[in-house]
Each structure stands twice: as structure tokens, then as C-alpha cells.
Amino acid sequence: MCVYCAGTLKETTTDFVEKIDNYVIIIKNVPCEKCSQCGEEYFSDTVAEKIESILDSIQKISSEITVTVIDYATQAA
Ligand SMILES: [Zn+2]
């Protein structure tokens, strides 16, 4: 149940966008639960940790890249 509007949550995927300094990382197809009323997105602890580790590894290799697009599905194995 949504903490903001008590709406129903539906399992889906989303594009996670993170802005760090002068570049943007987009992780596509991230599993999440989305409120059917207000659109708030919720990530499980597992997914949140995975996102953290993806962001960590990307920051080390992409200092000269301004936009990085990652497909969550290829990183989650
Ligand atoms: Zn809601």
C-alpha cells in the first residue's frame, strides 16, 4: 500500500535516473512497485542495493561519459 495516498501498488519496471556531478546514469528496466494512483515508485532492499553497486562500479569507469544507460536485466544476474 502506498504510504502517500494508500493506493494499490503494482509490480512493474521503471527507468532509474541518477544525476552525479556532470553526468547522468540511467538504469533501464529496474523492477519496482508503482502506486496506481499517485505514481510513487518503491524499490525493494535487494533492488536498492543492486542499484547502489551498479552506480559504484559505473562511477569508477565512466568519468568521461556524460550519459550512461544500463539495462538492469543485464546487471542483475
Ligand atoms: Zn500513491
N, CA, C, O and the ligand as a Tripos MOL2 file, in Angstrom:
@<TRIPOS>MOLECULE
protein
  309   307    78     0     0
PROTEIN
NO_CHARGES

@<TRIPOS>ATOM
      1 N           0.8410   -1.2040    0.0000 N.3       1 MET1
      2 CA          0.0000    0.0000    0.0000 C.3       1 MET1
      3 C           0.8800    1.2590    0.0000 C.2       1 MET1
      4 O           1.8840    1.3220    0.7090 O.2       1 MET1
      5 N           0.5020    2.2280   -0.7790 N.am      2 CYS2
      6 CA          1.2780    3.4630   -0.9010 C.3       2 CYS2
      7 C           1.2410    4.2650    0.4080 C.2       2 CYS2
      8 O           0.1780    4.4630    0.9960 O.2       2 CYS2
      9 N           2.4220    4.7240    0.8520 N.am      3 VAL3
     10 CA          2.4710    5.4830    2.1090 C.3       3 VAL3
     11 C           1.9350    6.9040    1.9290 C.2       3 VAL3
     12 O           1.6060    7.5710    2.9100 O.2       3 VAL3
     13 N           1.8480    7.3620    0.6980 N.am      4 TYR4
     14 CA          1.3930    8.7350    0.4520 C.3       4 TYR4
     15 C          -0.1150    8.8260    0.2780 C.2       4 TYR4
     16 O          -0.7590    9.7080    0.8460 O.2       4 TYR4
     17 N          -0.6760    7.9160   -0.5060 N.am      5 CYS5
     18 CA         -2.0940    8.0590   -0.8280 C.3       5 CYS5
     19 C          -2.8850    6.7890   -0.5510 C.2       5 CYS5
     20 O          -4.0820    6.7310   -0.8300 O.2       5 CYS5
     21 N          -2.2140    5.7520    0.0070 N.am      6 ALA6
     22 CA         -2.8830    4.4820    0.3140 C.3       6 ALA6
     23 C          -3.3800    3.7620   -0.9380 C.2       6 ALA6
     24 O          -4.2400    2.8850   -0.8590 O.2       6 ALA6
     25 N          -2.8380    4.1350   -2.0810 N.am      7 GLY7
     26 CA         -3.2200    3.4790   -3.3220 C.3       7 GLY7
     27 C          -2.6200    2.0870   -3.4290 C.2       7 GLY7
     28 O          -1.7590    1.6990   -2.6390 O.2       7 GLY7
     29 N          -3.0870    1.3530   -4.4110 N.am      8 THR8
     30 CA         -2.5990   -0.0110   -4.6280 C.3       8 THR8
     31 C          -1.2770    0.0010   -5.3790 C.2       8 THR8
     32 O          -1.1040    0.7460   -6.3440 O.2       8 THR8
     33 N          -0.3350   -0.8420   -4.9200 N.am      9 LEU9
     34 CA          0.9500   -0.9470   -5.6030 C.3       9 LEU9
     35 C           0.9130   -2.0730   -6.6170 C.2       9 LEU9
     36 O           0.3560   -3.1420   -6.3700 O.2       9 LEU9
     37 N           1.5190   -1.8070   -7.7640 N.am     10 LYS10
     38 CA          1.5440   -2.7780   -8.8290 C.3      10 LYS10
     39 C           2.9890   -3.0560   -9.2200 C.2      10 LYS10
     40 O           3.7840   -2.1310   -9.3860 O.2      10 LYS10
     41 N           3.3210   -4.3330   -9.3650 N.am     11 GLU11
     42 CA          4.6860   -4.6750   -9.7690 C.3      11 GLU11
     43 C           4.9170   -4.3050  -11.2220 C.2      11 GLU11
     44 O           4.1280   -4.6450  -12.1040 O.2      11 GLU11
     45 N           6.0180   -3.5990  -11.4520 N.am     12 THR12
     46 CA          6.3280   -3.1690  -12.8020 C.3      12 THR12
     47 C           7.8240   -2.9320  -12.9040 C.2      12 THR12
     48 O           8.5690   -3.3150  -12.0020 O.2      12 THR12
     49 N           8.2740   -2.3170  -13.9700 N.am     13 THR13
     50 CA          9.6660   -1.9020  -14.0720 C.3      13 THR13
     51 C           9.7040   -0.4240  -14.4210 C.2      13 THR13
     52 O           8.7530    0.1280  -14.9750 O.2      13 THR13
     53 N          10.8250    0.2040  -14.0840 N.am     14 THR14
     54 CA         10.9440    1.6210  -14.3540 C.3      14 THR14
     55 C          12.3650    1.9280  -14.8010 C.2      14 THR14
     56 O          13.2550    1.0840  -14.7030 O.2      14 THR14
     57 N          12.5670    3.1370  -15.2890 N.am     15 ASP15
     58 CA         13.9220    3.5990  -15.5840 C.3      15 ASP15
     59 C          14.3950    4.4310  -14.4040 C.2      15 ASP15
     60 O          13.7810    5.4400  -14.0570 O.2      15 ASP15
     61 N          15.4960    4.0010  -13.7860 N.am     16 PHE16
     62 CA         16.0520    4.7130  -12.6440 C.3      16 PHE16
     63 C          17.0650    5.7250  -13.1420 C.2      16 PHE16
     64 O          18.0120    5.3620  -13.8400 O.2      16 PHE16
     65 N          16.8790    6.9900  -12.7950 N.am     17 VAL17
     66 CA         17.7680    8.0490  -13.2680 C.3      17 VAL17
     67 C          18.5120    8.6570  -12.0880 C.2      17 VAL17
     68 O          17.8960    9.0810  -11.1110 O.2      17 VAL17
     69 N          19.8230    8.7000  -12.1790 N.am     18 GLU18
     70 CA         20.6440    9.2700  -11.1160 C.3      18 GLU18
     71 C          21.5850   10.2950  -11.7200 C.2      18 GLU18
     72 O          22.3020   10.0080  -12.6780 O.2      18 GLU18
     73 N          21.5760   11.4980  -11.1500 N.am     19 LYS19
     74 CA         22.4710   12.5470  -11.6280 C.3      19 LYS19
     75 C          23.6410   12.6600  -10.6700 C.2      19 LYS19
     76 O          23.4430   12.9030   -9.4790 O.2      19 LYS19
     77 N          24.8560   12.4880  -11.1690 N.am     20 ILE20
     78 CA         26.0440   12.5970  -10.3320 C.3      20 ILE20
     79 C          26.9940   13.5990  -10.9790 C.2      20 ILE20
     80 O          27.4600   13.4030  -12.1010 O.2      20 ILE20
     81 N          27.2670   14.6700  -10.2510 N.am     21 ASP21
     82 CA         28.1290   15.7220  -10.7820 C.3      21 ASP21
     83 C          27.6480   16.1310  -12.1590 C.2      21 ASP21
     84 O          26.5320   16.6260  -12.3110 O.2      21 ASP21
     85 N          28.5100   15.9200  -13.1890 N.am     22 ASN22
     86 CA         28.1310   16.4300  -14.5100 C.3      22 ASN22
     87 C          27.6490   15.3450  -15.4450 C.2      22 ASN22
     88 O          27.5760   15.5550  -16.6560 O.2      22 ASN22
     89 N          27.3200   14.1920  -14.9030 N.am     23 TYR23
     90 CA         26.7700   13.1920  -15.8090 C.3      23 TYR23
     91 C          25.5640   12.4780  -15.2220 C.2      23 TYR23
     92 O          25.2720   12.5690  -14.0300 O.2      23 TYR23
     93 N          24.8790   11.7680  -16.0980 N.am     24 VAL24
     94 CA         23.6150   11.1480  -15.7550 C.3      24 VAL24
     95 C          23.6990    9.6550  -16.0340 C.2      24 VAL24
     96 O          24.1560    9.2290  -17.0950 O.2      24 VAL24
     97 N          23.2560    8.8790  -15.0720 N.am     25 ILE25
     98 CA         23.2140    7.4280  -15.2490 C.3      25 ILE25
     99 C          21.7500    7.0100  -15.3210 C.2      25 ILE25
    100 O          20.9450    7.3640  -14.4600 O.2      25 ILE25
    101 N          21.4240    6.2570  -16.3570 N.am     26 ILE26
    102 CA         20.0540    5.7500  -16.4890 C.3      26 ILE26
    103 C          20.1160    4.2290  -16.4440 C.2      26 ILE26
    104 O          20.7790    3.6040  -17.2720 O.2      26 ILE26
    105 N          19.4300    3.6410  -15.4860 N.am     27 ILE27
    106 CA         19.3440    2.1830  -15.4120 C.3      27 ILE27
    107 C          17.9380    1.7960  -15.8440 C.2      27 ILE27
    108 O          16.9510    2.1330  -15.1900 O.2      27 ILE27
    109 N          17.8730    1.0870  -16.9500 N.am     28 LYS28
    110 CA         16.5670    0.7420  -17.5010 C.3      28 LYS28
    111 C          16.0380   -0.5670  -16.9160 C.2      28 LYS28
    112 O          16.8020   -1.4010  -16.4300 O.2      28 LYS28
    113 N          14.7510   -0.7240  -16.9700 N.am     29 ASN29
    114 CA         14.0980   -1.9920  -16.5960 C.3      29 ASN29
    115 C          14.3480   -2.4100  -15.1480 C.2      29 ASN29
    116 O          14.5070   -3.5960  -14.8560 O.2      29 ASN29
    117 N          14.3800   -1.4340  -14.2480 N.am     30 VAL30
    118 CA         14.5590   -1.7500  -12.8330 C.3      30 VAL30
    119 C          13.2200   -2.1990  -12.2470 C.2      30 VAL30
    120 O          12.2220   -1.4870  -12.3600 O.2      30 VAL30
    121 N          13.1970   -3.3780  -11.6210 N.am     31 PRO31
    122 CA         11.9400   -3.8340  -11.0220 C.3      31 PRO31
    123 C          11.5230   -2.9240   -9.8660 C.2      31 PRO31
    124 O          12.3510   -2.5390   -9.0390 O.2      31 PRO31
    125 N          10.2490   -2.5880   -9.8160 N.am     32 CYS32
    126 CA          9.7620   -1.7520   -8.7220 C.3      32 CYS32
    127 C           8.2710   -2.0070   -8.5360 C.2      32 CYS32
    128 O           7.6300   -2.6960   -9.3300 O.2      32 CYS32
    129 N           7.7430   -1.4300   -7.4660 N.am     33 GLU33
    130 CA          6.3010   -1.4170   -7.2810 C.3      33 GLU33
    131 C           5.8470    0.0210   -7.4400 C.2      33 GLU33
    132 O           6.4280    0.9310   -6.8490 O.2      33 GLU33
    133 N           4.8210    0.2250   -8.2280 N.am     34 LYS34
    134 CA          4.3800    1.5820   -8.5310 C.3      34 LYS34
    135 C           2.9470    1.7820   -8.0790 C.2      34 LYS34
    136 O           2.0840    0.9330   -8.3030 O.2      34 LYS34
    137 N           2.7050    2.9200   -7.4390 N.am     35 CYS35
    138 CA          1.3590    3.2340   -6.9730 C.3      35 CYS35
    139 C           0.4490    3.5100   -8.1710 C.2      35 CYS35
    140 O           0.7860    4.2880   -9.0640 O.2      35 CYS35
    141 N          -0.7050    2.8560   -8.1660 N.am     36 SER36
    142 CA         -1.6180    3.0310   -9.2940 C.3      36 SER36
    143 C          -2.3200    4.3900   -9.2460 C.2      36 SER36
    144 O          -2.9120    4.8190  -10.2370 O.2      36 SER36
    145 N          -2.2560    5.0590   -8.1100 N.am     37 GLN37
    146 CA         -2.9240    6.3580   -8.0000 C.3      37 GLN37
    147 C          -1.9860    7.5420   -8.2140 C.2      37 GLN37
    148 O          -2.2320    8.3840   -9.0790 O.2      37 GLN37
    149 N          -0.8920    7.6090   -7.4130 N.am     38 CYS38
    150 CA         -0.0420    8.8080   -7.4920 C.3      38 CYS38
    151 C           1.2520    8.5680   -8.2700 C.2      38 CYS38
    152 O           1.9820    9.5120   -8.5710 O.2      38 CYS38
    153 N           1.5360    7.2960   -8.5960 N.am     39 GLY39
    154 CA          2.7050    7.0190   -9.4110 C.3      39 GLY39
    155 C           4.0070    6.9120   -8.6370 C.2      39 GLY39
    156 O           5.0660    6.7550   -9.2440 O.2      39 GLY39
    157 N           3.9580    6.9940   -7.3010 N.am     40 GLU40
    158 CA          5.1700    6.8290   -6.4980 C.3      40 GLU40
    159 C           5.7610    5.4420   -6.7320 C.2      40 GLU40
    160 O           5.0330    4.4530   -6.8130 O.2      40 GLU40
    161 N           7.0940    5.3790   -6.8410 N.am     41 GLU41
    162 CA          7.7470    4.1100   -7.1070 C.3      41 GLU41
    163 C           8.5010    3.6310   -5.8760 C.2      41 GLU41
    164 O           9.1600    4.4140   -5.1910 O.2      41 GLU41
    165 N           8.3980    2.3490   -5.6070 N.am     42 TYR42
    166 CA          9.0680    1.7490   -4.4460 C.3      42 TYR42
    167 C          10.0220    0.6590   -4.9080 C.2      42 TYR42
    168 O           9.6720   -0.1930   -5.7250 O.2      42 TYR42
    169 N          11.2530    0.7040   -4.3590 N.am     43 PHE43
    170 CA         12.2360   -0.3330   -4.6780 C.3      43 PHE43
    171 C          12.4360   -1.2350   -3.4690 C.2      43 PHE43
    172 O          12.4500   -0.7580   -2.3340 O.2      43 PHE43
    173 N          12.5890   -2.5210   -3.7000 N.am     44 SER44
    174 CA         12.8910   -3.4420   -2.6100 C.3      44 SER44
    175 C          14.3300   -3.2130   -2.1520 C.2      44 SER44
    176 O          15.1250   -2.6110   -2.8740 O.2      44 SER44
    177 N          14.6680   -3.6990   -0.9420 N.am     45 ASP45
    178 CA         16.0290   -3.5600   -0.4340 C.3      45 ASP45
    179 C          17.0390   -4.1800   -1.3840 C.2      45 ASP45
    180 O          18.1020   -3.6150   -1.6390 O.2      45 ASP45
    181 N          16.6920   -5.3470   -1.9010 N.am     46 THR46
    182 CA         17.5830   -6.0500   -2.8240 C.3      46 THR46
    183 C          17.8820   -5.1980   -4.0500 C.2      46 THR46
    184 O          19.0320   -5.0670   -4.4680 O.2      46 THR46
    185 N          16.8270   -4.6220   -4.6190 N.am     47 VAL47
    186 CA         16.9890   -3.8090   -5.8200 C.3      47 VAL47
    187 C          17.7650   -2.5330   -5.4920 C.2      47 VAL47
    188 O          18.6200   -2.1070   -6.2690 O.2      47 VAL47
    189 N          17.4660   -1.9220   -4.3410 N.am     48 ALA48
    190 CA         18.1630   -0.7020   -3.9420 C.3      48 ALA48
    191 C          19.6630   -0.9590   -3.7810 C.2      48 ALA48
    192 O          20.4890   -0.1430   -4.1900 O.2      48 ALA48
    193 N          20.0030   -2.1010   -3.1820 N.am     49 GLU49
    194 CA         21.4170   -2.4480   -3.0130 C.3      49 GLU49
    195 C          22.0830   -2.6750   -4.3570 C.2      49 GLU49
    196 O          23.2220   -2.2650   -4.5780 O.2      49 GLU49
    197 N          21.3590   -3.3340   -5.2520 N.am     50 LYS50
    198 CA         21.9120   -3.6000   -6.5840 C.3      50 LYS50
    199 C          22.1450   -2.2900   -7.3310 C.2      50 LYS50
    200 O          23.1620   -2.1240   -8.0040 O.2      50 LYS50
    201 N          21.2100   -1.3740   -7.2080 N.am     51 ILE51
    202 CA         21.3690   -0.0650   -7.8530 C.3      51 ILE51
    203 C          22.6240    0.6240   -7.3070 C.2      51 ILE51
    204 O          23.4170    1.1770   -8.0680 O.2      51 ILE51
    205 N          22.7960    0.5830   -5.9710 N.am     52 GLU52
    206 CA         23.9840    1.1700   -5.3430 C.3      52 GLU52
    207 C          25.2590    0.5890   -5.9460 C.2      52 GLU52
    208 O          26.1850    1.3240   -6.2890 O.2      52 GLU52
    209 N          25.2980   -0.7350   -6.0730 N.am     53 SER53
    210 CA         26.5240   -1.3650   -6.5540 C.3      53 SER53
    211 C          26.7540   -1.0670   -8.0300 C.2      53 SER53
    212 O          27.8950   -0.9280   -8.4700 O.2      53 SER53
    213 N          25.6620   -0.9700   -8.7960 N.am     54 ILE54
    214 CA         25.8010   -0.5820  -10.2110 C.3      54 ILE54
    215 C          26.3590    0.8380  -10.2930 C.2      54 ILE54
    216 O          27.2770    1.1030  -11.0690 O.2      54 ILE54
    217 N          25.8020    1.7510   -9.4880 N.am     55 LEU55
    218 CA         26.2680    3.1390   -9.5130 C.3      55 LEU55
    219 C          27.7320    3.2250   -9.1020 C.2      55 LEU55
    220 O          28.5030    3.9800   -9.6940 O.2      55 LEU55
    221 N          28.1170    2.4430   -8.0790 N.am     56 ASP56
    222 CA         29.5090    2.4190   -7.6330 C.3      56 ASP56
    223 C          30.4460    2.0260   -8.7590 C.2      56 ASP56
    224 O          31.4480    2.6970   -9.0080 O.2      56 ASP56
    225 N          30.1140    0.9280   -9.4430 N.am     57 SER57
    226 CA         31.0110    0.4370  -10.4820 C.3      57 SER57
    227 C          31.0350    1.3790  -11.6750 C.2      57 SER57
    228 O          32.0740    1.5540  -12.3120 O.2      57 SER57
    229 N          29.8950    1.9860  -11.9790 N.am     58 ILE58
    230 CA         29.8460    2.9060  -13.1190 C.3      58 ILE58
    231 C          30.6740    4.1590  -12.8560 C.2      58 ILE58
    232 O          31.3550    4.6560  -13.7530 O.2      58 ILE58
    233 N          30.6170    4.6700  -11.6240 N.am     59 GLN59
    234 CA         31.3620    5.8860  -11.3190 C.3      59 GLN59
    235 C          32.8550    5.7040  -11.5140 C.2      59 GLN59
    236 O          33.5740    6.6550  -11.8220 O.2      59 GLN59
    237 N          33.3220    4.4580  -11.3300 N.am     60 LYS60
    238 CA         34.7540    4.2140  -11.4640 C.3      60 LYS60
    239 C          35.1980    4.1900  -12.9130 C.2      60 LYS60
    240 O          36.3570    4.4860  -13.2050 O.2      60 LYS60
    241 N          34.3040    3.8430  -13.8270 N.am     61 ILE61
    242 CA         34.7490    3.6490  -15.2080 C.3      61 ILE61
    243 C          34.2850    4.7340  -16.1760 C.2      61 ILE61
    244 O          34.7580    4.7820  -17.3120 O.2      61 ILE61
    245 N          33.3670    5.6060  -15.7520 N.am     62 SER62
    246 CA         32.7640    6.4670  -16.7640 C.3      62 SER62
    247 C          32.9550    7.9510  -16.4840 C.2      62 SER62
    248 O          32.0510    8.7510  -16.7230 O.2      62 SER62
    249 N          34.1210    8.3180  -15.9810 N.am     63 SER63
    250 CA         34.3210    9.7120  -15.6050 C.3      63 SER63
    251 C          34.2730   10.6530  -16.7980 C.2      63 SER63
    252 O          34.0780   11.8560  -16.6290 O.2      63 SER63
    253 N          34.4490   10.1190  -18.0040 N.am     64 GLU64
    254 CA         34.4310   10.9940  -19.1740 C.3      64 GLU64
    255 C          33.1570   10.8470  -19.9920 C.2      64 GLU64
    256 O          33.0220   11.4330  -21.0660 O.2      64 GLU64
    257 N          32.2510   10.0780  -19.4820 N.am     65 ILE65
    258 CA         30.9980    9.8600  -20.1920 C.3      65 ILE65
    259 C          29.9110   10.6920  -19.5160 C.2      65 ILE65
    260 O          29.8170   10.7240  -18.2890 O.2      65 ILE65
    261 N          29.1060   11.3530  -20.3100 N.am     66 THR66
    262 CA         28.1220   12.2430  -19.7080 C.3      66 THR66
    263 C          26.7940   11.5500  -19.4530 C.2      66 THR66
    264 O          26.0700   11.9150  -18.5270 O.2      66 THR66
    265 N          26.4670   10.5500  -20.2700 N.am     67 VAL67
    266 CA         25.2360    9.8180  -20.0350 C.3      67 VAL67
    267 C          25.5330    8.3270  -20.1680 C.2      67 VAL67
    268 O          26.1020    7.8860  -21.1670 O.2      67 VAL67
    269 N          25.1480    7.5640  -19.1650 N.am     68 THR68
    270 CA         25.3470    6.1220  -19.2120 C.3      68 THR68
    271 C          24.0020    5.4370  -19.0810 C.2      68 THR68
    272 O          23.2410    5.7200  -18.1560 O.2      68 THR68
    273 N          23.7070    4.5370  -20.0030 N.am     69 VAL69
    274 CA         22.4580    3.7940  -19.9390 C.3      69 VAL69
    275 C          22.7790    2.3280  -19.6950 C.2      69 VAL69
    276 O          23.5020    1.6930  -20.4620 O.2      69 VAL69
    277 N          22.2220    1.8060  -18.6020 N.am     70 ILE70
    278 CA         22.4600    0.4140  -18.2220 C.3      70 ILE70
    279 C          21.1130   -0.3040  -18.2300 C.2      70 ILE70
    280 O          20.1040    0.2580  -17.8050 O.2      70 ILE70
    281 N          21.1010   -1.5200  -18.7050 N.am     71 ASP71
    282 CA         19.8820   -2.3120  -18.5910 C.3      71 ASP71
    283 C          19.9650   -3.1470  -17.3220 C.2      71 ASP71
    284 O          20.8650   -3.9760  -17.1830 O.2      71 ASP71
    285 N          19.0380   -2.9380  -16.4000 N.am     72 TYR72
    286 CA         19.0860   -3.6320  -15.1170 C.3      72 TYR72
    287 C          19.1790   -5.1460  -15.3280 C.2      72 TYR72
    288 O          19.8940   -5.8380  -14.6040 O.2      72 TYR72
    289 N          18.4660   -5.6380  -16.3030 N.am     73 ALA73
    290 CA         18.4020   -7.0810  -16.5300 C.3      73 ALA73
    291 C          19.7690   -7.6780  -16.7990 C.2      73 ALA73
    292 O          20.0270   -8.8220  -16.4230 O.2      73 ALA73
    293 N          20.6490   -6.9260  -17.4430 N.am     74 THR74
    294 CA         21.9780   -7.4600  -17.7410 C.3      74 THR74
    295 C          22.8970   -7.4100  -16.5340 C.2      74 THR74
    296 O          23.9400   -8.0630  -16.5300 O.2      74 THR74
    297 N          22.5280   -6.6390  -15.4940 N.am     75 GLN75
    298 CA         23.3670   -6.4750  -14.3150 C.3      75 GLN75
    299 C          22.8910   -7.3220  -13.1480 C.2      75 GLN75
    300 O          23.6220   -7.4890  -12.1720 O.2      75 GLN75
    301 N          21.6920   -7.8560  -13.2280 N.am     76 ALA76
    302 CA         21.0540   -8.4670  -12.0690 C.3      76 ALA76
    303 C          21.3870   -9.9390  -11.9060 C.2      76 ALA76
    304 O          21.0330  -10.5470  -10.8950 O.2      76 ALA76
    305 N          22.0570  -10.5120  -12.8800 N.am     77 ALA77
    306 CA         22.3160  -11.9660  -12.8310 C.3      77 ALA77
    307 C          23.2270  -12.3280  -11.6560 C.2      77 ALA77
    308 O          23.5470  -13.5010  -11.4630 O.2      77 ALA77
    309 ZN          0.2500    6.6710   -4.0170 Zn       78 ZN78
@<TRIPOS>BOND
     1     1     2 1
     2     2     3 1
     3     3     4 2
     4     3     5 am
     5     5     6 1
     6     6     7 1
     7     7     8 2
     8     7     9 am
     9     9    10 1
    10    10    11 1
    11    11    12 2
    12    11    13 am
    13    13    14 1
    14    14    15 1
    15    15    16 2
    16    15    17 am
    17    17    18 1
    18    18    19 1
    19    19    20 2
    20    19    21 am
    21    21    22 1
    22    22    23 1
    23    23    24 2
    24    23    25 am
    25    25    26 1
    26    26    27 1
    27    27    28 2
    28    27    29 am
    29    29    30 1
    30    30    31 1
    31    31    32 2
    32    31    33 am
    33    33    34 1
    34    34    35 1
    35    35    36 2
    36    35    37 am
    37    37    38 1
    38    38    39 1
    39    39    40 2
    40    39    41 am
    41    41    42 1
    42    42    43 1
    43    43    44 2
    44    43    45 am
    45    45    46 1
    46    46    47 1
    47    47    48 2
    48    47    49 am
    49    49    50 1
    50    50    51 1
    51    51    52 2
    52    51    53 am
    53    53    54 1
    54    54    55 1
    55    55    56 2
    56    55    57 am
    57    57    58 1
    58    58    59 1
    59    59    60 2
    60    59    61 am
    61    61    62 1
    62    62    63 1
    63    63    64 2
    64    63    65 am
    65    65    66 1
    66    66    67 1
    67    67    68 2
    68    67    69 am
    69    69    70 1
    70    70    71 1
    71    71    72 2
    72    71    73 am
    73    73    74 1
    74    74    75 1
    75    75    76 2
    76    75    77 am
    77    77    78 1
    78    78    79 1
    79    79    80 2
    80    79    81 am
    81    81    82 1
    82    82    83 1
    83    83    84 2
    84    83    85 am
    85    85    86 1
    86    86    87 1
    87    87    88 2
    88    87    89 am
    89    89    90 1
    90    90    91 1
    91    91    92 2
    92    91    93 am
    93    93    94 1
    94    94    95 1
    95    95    96 2
    96    95    97 am
    97    97    98 1
    98    98    99 1
    99    99   100 2
   100    99   101 am
   101   101   102 1
   102   102   103 1
   103   103   104 2
   104   103   105 am
   105   105   106 1
   106   106   107 1
   107   107   108 2
   108   107   109 am
   109   109   110 1
   110   110   111 1
   111   111   112 2
   112   111   113 am
   113   113   114 1
   114   114   115 1
   115   115   116 2
   116   115   117 am
   117   117   118 1
   118   118   119 1
   119   119   120 2
   120   119   121 am
   121   121   122 1
   122   122   123 1
   123   123   124 2
   124   123   125 am
   125   125   126 1
   126   126   127 1
   127   127   128 2
   128   127   129 am
   129   129   130 1
   130   130   131 1
   131   131   132 2
   132   131   133 am
   133   133   134 1
   134   134   135 1
   135   135   136 2
   136   135   137 am
   137   137   138 1
   138   138   139 1
   139   139   140 2
   140   139   141 am
   141   141   142 1
   142   142   143 1
   143   143   144 2
   144   143   145 am
   145   145   146 1
   146   146   147 1
   147   147   148 2
   148   147   149 am
   149   149   150 1
   150   150   151 1
   151   151   152 2
   152   151   153 am
   153   153   154 1
   154   154   155 1
   155   155   156 2
   156   155   157 am
   157   157   158 1
   158   158   159 1
   159   159   160 2
   160   159   161 am
   161   161   162 1
   162   162   163 1
   163   163   164 2
   164   163   165 am
   165   165   166 1
   166   166   167 1
   167   167   168 2
   168   167   169 am
   169   169   170 1
   170   170   171 1
   171   171   172 2
   172   171   173 am
   173   173   174 1
   174   174   175 1
   175   175   176 2
   176   175   177 am
   177   177   178 1
   178   178   179 1
   179   179   180 2
   180   179   181 am
   181   181   182 1
   182   182   183 1
   183   183   184 2
   184   183   185 am
   185   185   186 1
   186   186   187 1
   187   187   188 2
   188   187   189 am
   189   189   190 1
   190   190   191 1
   191   191   192 2
   192   191   193 am
   193   193   194 1
   194   194   195 1
   195   195   196 2
   196   195   197 am
   197   197   198 1
   198   198   199 1
   199   199   200 2
   200   199   201 am
   201   201   202 1
   202   202   203 1
   203   203   204 2
   204   203   205 am
   205   205   206 1
   206   206   207 1
   207   207   208 2
   208   207   209 am
   209   209   210 1
   210   210   211 1
   211   211   212 2
   212   211   213 am
   213   213   214 1
   214   214   215 1
   215   215   216 2
   216   215   217 am
   217   217   218 1
   218   218   219 1
   219   219   220 2
   220   219   221 am
   221   221   222 1
   222   222   223 1
   223   223   224 2
   224   223   225 am
   225   225   226 1
   226   226   227 1
   227   227   228 2
   228   227   229 am
   229   229   230 1
   230   230   231 1
   231   231   232 2
   232   231   233 am
   233   233   234 1
   234   234   235 1
   235   235   236 2
   236   235   237 am
   237   237   238 1
   238   238   239 1
   239   239   240 2
   240   239   241 am
   241   241   242 1
   242   242   243 1
   243   243   244 2
   244   243   245 am
   245   245   246 1
   246   246   247 1
   247   247   248 2
   248   247   249 am
   249   249   250 1
   250   250   251 1
   251   251   252 2
   252   251   253 am
   253   253   254 1
   254   254   255 1
   255   255   256 2
   256   255   257 am
   257   257   258 1
   258   258   259 1
   259   259   260 2
   260   259   261 am
   261   261   262 1
   262   262   263 1
   263   263   264 2
   264   263   265 am
   265   265   266 1
   266   266   267 1
   267   267   268 2
   268   267   269 am
   269   269   270 1
   270   270   271 1
   271   271   272 2
   272   271   273 am
   273   273   274 1
   274   274   275 1
   275   275   276 2
   276   275   277 am
   277   277   278 1
   278   278   279 1
   279   279   280 2
   280   279   281 am
   281   281   282 1
   282   282   283 1
   283   283   284 2
   284   283   285 am
   285   285   286 1
   286   286   287 1
   287   287   288 2
   288   287   289 am
   289   289   290 1
   290   290   291 1
   291   291   292 2
   292   291   293 am
   293   293   294 1
   294   294   295 1
   295   295   296 2
   296   295   297 am
   297   297   298 1
   298   298   299 1
   299   299   300 2
   300   299   301 am
   301   301   302 1
   302   302   303 1
   303   303   304 2
   304   303   305 am
   305   305   306 1
   306   306   307 1
   307   307   308 2
@<TRIPOS>SUBSTRUCTURE
     1 MET1         2 RESIDUE 1 A MET
     2 CYS2         6 RESIDUE 1 A CYS
     3 VAL3        10 RESIDUE 1 A VAL
     4 TYR4        14 RESIDUE 1 A TYR
     5 CYS5        18 RESIDUE 1 A CYS
     6 ALA6        22 RESIDUE 1 A ALA
     7 GLY7        26 RESIDUE 1 A GLY
     8 THR8        30 RESIDUE 1 A THR
     9 LEU9        34 RESIDUE 1 A LEU
    10 LYS10       38 RESIDUE 1 A LYS
    11 GLU11       42 RESIDUE 1 A GLU
    12 THR12       46 RESIDUE 1 A THR
    13 THR13       50 RESIDUE 1 A THR
    14 THR14       54 RESIDUE 1 A THR
    15 ASP15       58 RESIDUE 1 A ASP
    16 PHE16       62 RESIDUE 1 A PHE
    17 VAL17       66 RESIDUE 1 A VAL
    18 GLU18       70 RESIDUE 1 A GLU
    19 LYS19       74 RESIDUE 1 A LYS
    20 ILE20       78 RESIDUE 1 A ILE
    21 ASP21       82 RESIDUE 1 A ASP
    22 ASN22       86 RESIDUE 1 A ASN
    23 TYR23       90 RESIDUE 1 A TYR
    24 VAL24       94 RESIDUE 1 A VAL
    25 ILE25       98 RESIDUE 1 A ILE
    26 ILE26      102 RESIDUE 1 A ILE
    27 ILE27      106 RESIDUE 1 A ILE
    28 LYS28      110 RESIDUE 1 A LYS
    29 ASN29      114 RESIDUE 1 A ASN
    30 VAL30      118 RESIDUE 1 A VAL
    31 PRO31      122 RESIDUE 1 A PRO
    32 CYS32      126 RESIDUE 1 A CYS
    33 GLU33      130 RESIDUE 1 A GLU
    34 LYS34      134 RESIDUE 1 A LYS
    35 CYS35      138 RESIDUE 1 A CYS
    36 SER36      142 RESIDUE 1 A SER
    37 GLN37      146 RESIDUE 1 A GLN
    38 CYS38      150 RESIDUE 1 A CYS
    39 GLY39      154 RESIDUE 1 A GLY
    40 GLU40      158 RESIDUE 1 A GLU
    41 GLU41      162 RESIDUE 1 A GLU
    42 TYR42      166 RESIDUE 1 A TYR
    43 PHE43      170 RESIDUE 1 A PHE
    44 SER44      174 RESIDUE 1 A SER
    45 ASP45      178 RESIDUE 1 A ASP
    46 THR46      182 RESIDUE 1 A THR
    47 VAL47      186 RESIDUE 1 A VAL
    48 ALA48      190 RESIDUE 1 A ALA
    49 GLU49      194 RESIDUE 1 A GLU
    50 LYS50      198 RESIDUE 1 A LYS
    51 ILE51      202 RESIDUE 1 A ILE
    52 GLU52      206 RESIDUE 1 A GLU
    53 SER53      210 RESIDUE 1 A SER
    54 ILE54      214 RESIDUE 1 A ILE
    55 LEU55      218 RESIDUE 1 A LEU
    56 ASP56      222 RESIDUE 1 A ASP
    57 SER57      226 RESIDUE 1 A SER
    58 ILE58      230 RESIDUE 1 A ILE
    59 GLN59      234 RESIDUE 1 A GLN
    60 LYS60      238 RESIDUE 1 A LYS
    61 ILE61      242 RESIDUE 1 A ILE
    62 SER62      246 RESIDUE 1 A SER
    63 SER63      250 RESIDUE 1 A SER
    64 GLU64      254 RESIDUE 1 A GLU
    65 ILE65      258 RESIDUE 1 A ILE
    66 THR66      262 RESIDUE 1 A THR
    67 VAL67      266 RESIDUE 1 A VAL
    68 THR68      270 RESIDUE 1 A THR
    69 VAL69      274 RESIDUE 1 A VAL
    70 ILE70      278 RESIDUE 1 A ILE
    71 ASP71      282 RESIDUE 1 A ASP
    72 TYR72      286 RESIDUE 1 A TYR
    73 ALA73      290 RESIDUE 1 A ALA
    74 THR74      294 RESIDUE 1 A THR
    75 GLN75      298 RESIDUE 1 A GLN
    76 ALA76      302 RESIDUE 1 A ALA
    77 ALA77      306 RESIDUE 1 A ALA
    78 ZN78       309 GROUP 0 **** ****
